[in-house]
Amino acid sequence: MGEGQQVVVGLDNGGTTNNATVLDADGRFLVDHLVETPSRVREGPAIAVEALAESFEQILMITGTPRENVLGVGLDTPGPASADGVISFRGAVNFSDAGWRGFDIRGAVEARIGLPVIYNNDANAASLYAHHAHFGADADRRSSVSLIVGTGLGGGVVEGGRVVRGAAGMAGELGHIRIPTEGLLEAGQPIPQCNCGLPADGESFASLSGIILNLLPYWLSRFPDHELSKVDSVRDAAKMVRGYGEAGDPMAREIFRQQAIAIGRLFTVAANFSDPDIYFLGGGVVEAAPEFRDWFLTTVREHTDLREEQASIETFALVPDLDMAGARGSAIAAHDTLRGGRLDMAR
């Protein structure tokens, strides 16, 4: 890196680890791998903020970046949180300590590091990276919608190369859109419930939480002799479902078929609302064996109801470099805000 070249740092905060990167003025990421440190979020805000500061200092050391060259920091965390980075007063799965309720993590990291901090939730950050990585120099003339399947179902909408955040920072929460269940649920299958309180939203189907709370208990009642019925913990059994799905297990494929249909119906909403150039899908469900991944994505496409004009130009793609996507998207968001200009990512 040239002397005096200004950069931004991206920090991706997760339930167990932080990941960091550095983006230079030429659109190059100065690391091509995960640079992880413990996030320590379960130990409360003070310790977790210090852990983020340690991640910041470590990435500067690894990349040989002088601190005075850093314009600012992009930060993402899991939600729910406000547009300004205040953790929900109702709490959050990854922020279980009571001290996190209503905690301003963006402001706390900014005060600790002493540089401007630009905040996004983790799904928005990953969506922004996917958009820029796919479109490159054309990113500011394109639009995309992303869904990322994890513990919950994260979403992101990008228009003109920028994340659509909304007045309260809640735009792009496609996982909490209720979807029609006709042809999706089996006869007698209970209406799935989401942790957010809504019935039959996207996350109640397409997430690890959805498998734990809704899909696995029902499908085990249909396959009572299945090996997963012998696992003591439903959560542990749920984490094993993907492996069975990759192996072609009939019960697991039924679970993932319902997830894929739900995702297709959410993309149908997006098609009618924002008509994006591309639909991105990410998460463990597609970070899988090629046959399973291709089957799942094909099922999503089959259940995304597009008009003829849309179908002739539609594109579905996977979120690239997902483990690094949050930190990289956060860095892009910080670059856009602090530099106020278009980023042409180096290829």
N, C-alpha and C positions, 0 to 999 in steps of 0.2 A: 504494500500500500504506500502510495506516495506521501511524502511529508506534508502534513497540513491538510490532507484530504478529509473532508467531513463525511461521517458515517452515521447510521442509526443502529441501535441495538434492538433486537426483538427478544422478548421474554415470554415464554409460554408456561403458565402455571397450571399444574395438574394436581390430582389427588395424591400422588405419591412422588412425582418428580417435577422439576423445572427443566425446560430445554431453552437454550439460548443460541442466537446467531447474530451476525453483523452483516449489514447491507451497505455497500459503498455507493458513491455518487454515480458510478457507471452501471448500476443495476446488478452488481455481482455479490453473491453471498460468499463470505470469506471462510466459511466452513461447509463441507459437503457431507457432514455426518451429524448424528445426535451428540450434543454436548449437555449431558444431564447431571443434575445435582438433586439431592433430596429436597422436596418442597416443604415438608414438615408442617403442612396445613392443619393437621389434627392436633398440633401442639398450641394452636391459637395464633392470633394475628401478629403479635410482636415477634415471635420466633419465625413465623412464615415470611414476614417482610424482611427480616434479616437474611433469611435463606435466599430470597430474590436478589438482595444486594450482593450476596456472595456469588450467585450465578452471574450477575452483571460483571463483577470484578474478574471472575474466572474466564469469561469469554473474551474480555479485553486482553488478558494475559496470553491466552491460547493464540489469538489472532495478531498479537503484537500491536494492538491499537492503543495509541496514547489517549488518555481520558479527555484531554482538551480537544480531541478531534470529534468527539461524540456530540451530535446536535441534540439528541433526545432518545427516548426509549418508547418502543411500542410494547404494550402489555396486554395479554389476554388471560382470562380465567374462565373456568366453567361458570355457568349461570345458576340460578337467575340473579341478575344484577342490573342496575340502572345503566343508562347510556354513559354516565360519568364514573362508573366503576364502584358504585355502592352496593355491597352485597345485600340481597333481599332481607327485609326484616323478618320474613317467615323462615329464614334459614335456607340451606341448600345441602344437597347430598354430600358434596365434597368439603363443605364448611360446617361441620357438625358442632364445633365448639361454640358455646353461647356467645362468646366475644365477637364472633363474626357477624352477628345479626345487625344489619345497618352499618357495617364497617366500610369506610371509604378506602378501599385498597389502592385505588389509583393515587389518591392524595397522599397516602402514607408512603408509598414507594417513591413518589416524586420528592417528598420531604427528605426521605432517607438518602436517596441518590443525589439529589440536588440538580436534577435536569428535568426538562419537560417530559411528562409521561402521557402517551396517547392510549386510550383504553378501547378494547373491543372484547366481546365474549369469544370463547374459543371457537365456536362454530363459524362465526362471522370471519374470524381471522383465517381459518382454514379455507373458507369459501373464497376469500379475497386472493389468497395465494394460488388456489386452483385456477381462478379466472386469469390472473396475470401470467401464470406459467403456460396456460393453454394458448392465450391470444397474443402474448408478447407485445409488440409495439402497437398492435391494434386493440389493446385492452380497453382503452377509453372510448371506443366506438362500439363496444359489444356489451351484451347482458348475459347473466347466468343465474341459475338457481341451484343450490346445493342442499343435499340432505346427508347427514353423517350419523350413522347408526352406532351408538355406544351404550353406556348405561342408560342414557336418555336418547332422544332423537333431536339432534341439533340441525338448524337450518340457516341458510344465508342467501340473501338476494343482493346481487351486484348489478348496478346500472352505470354505464359509462365509466367503468373501472373503479367505482367507489361503492362501498357497502351502504345499502339502504338501512338506516338505523331507526328512523321514526322518532316521534316526539319524546317518548319515554325510553327509547332504546330497545323496544320489544319487537321491532319489525323483523321479519324473517323467521319468526318462531312457528314454522310450518308444522312442527311436531305437535302443537297444541291446537291444530285445526281439526274439528270433528269431521269424520268422513262417513259416507253412507255404508251400511253394513250388508245391504242386500247382495247376495251372491258371494259374500266374503265370509260370513259366519256360517257354520254348520247348523242344521236344524237342532235346536235345543242348546246350542252353545251360548253361555252367558255373555252379555254385553261387557266387553273389557272396560276396566276402569284405570285411569291414570293417576299417578301421585299428585298431579295438579288439581284433581277433583273432577275433571271432565270425563264423561263416558265416551268411549269409542273415538278418541282422537288418535292421531298418527302414532304418538309415542306409546299408547296403550297396546299397540300391536308391534311396532318396529323398534324395539330396544331390548336391552337385557332386562330392564325392569318389566317390560311387557311380557317377556317370556316367563319371568319369575311369578308375576302376579296373575297372569291371565292364560297365556297359551299353553305352557307346560302342564299346569294342573288339569286343564281340560283334556289335552291330548293324552295324558297318562291315564285318564279315566276311560279313554277309547282303546288304549293299548296297556291294559293292566299288568301284563307280564313283561313289559319292557324292562331292560336292564337298569334304566334310570330310575325306575320306581323303587329300586333297592338302595338308592343313595339317600343318606339321612337328611341332608340339607337341600332344600329346593334351589337355593342360590347356587350351591356347588353343582347340582345336576344341570341347572340352566347354562352354566359356563361350559358344560360338556356337549351341549346340543349341537354346536357347529361341527365338532369333530364327527359326530354321527351323521350330520347332514352331508359332509364331504364324502363320507363312505357310502352314501346312497340309502341310508336308513329311512324306511317309509314314514315313521312317525316324525322324525326330524324334518323331512322334506315337507310334510304337511304344515309344520310350524313356520318354516321359511317361505312356503308358498303364500301363506296368509300375510306374512310380513311384506313380501314383494308386491302383493296386490294392494296393500295399504299404501306403500310408497308410490305405486303407480297412480293411485287416486289422489295423493297429495300433489304429484307432478301435474295431474290433470287440472287441479285448482290453479297451479302456477301458470299453466299454459293459457288458461282463460283470463288470468289476472295480469300477468306481466309479459307473456309470450316471449320467453328468453331465447337467446341464440343456442344455449346448451344447458343440459341437465347433468349435474355432477352428483355422483353417489360415492360415499366414502364410509369407512368404518370396518370393523373386524369382519362383518358379513361378506365383504368383497375382498378382504385381504386373506384369501383362502385359496384352496386348490383350484386350478384353472377350470376344470369341468363344472365344479359347483358355482364358482364365480360367474361363469358365462351363463349357466342355467338361471341363476338368480337375476342377473341383469336382463336377460331375455324376458323373464317373467314380468319384471318391472315394466319393460317397454310394451309388452302385450297389454298391460292394464293401464297404460297412460293413453287416455282418449284424446287424440289430436285431430284437428281439422285437416282436410286433405292438403291445404296450403302449408300447414305446419309440418305435417308428416313428410312432405317431399324434401324438407330441408333440416329436419330434426337431427340433433346430435346428442348422444348419451356418452358419458365418459366417467372414468374413475378419478377421484381426487388423488393427485400424485403426491408422493413423498409424505404420506399422511402423518407419520411420526414427527416430521419437521415442519409440517404445513402451518401449525399454529404460530410458532415463533417467526417463520418467514412472512406469514400474512401480517402479523403484528408489526414487523419491521417495515413492510410496504405501507401500511396505514400511517405509521409515524413519518415515513419519507414524504408521503403525499401531503400530510398536514403541515409539516415543518418546512418543507421546500416549496409547497404550493404549486408544483409542476408535475408534468407527466413523467412517469417512470418507464423507461425502456429497459426491460430486464435482459441481461446478457444471456445468451443461449449457450 
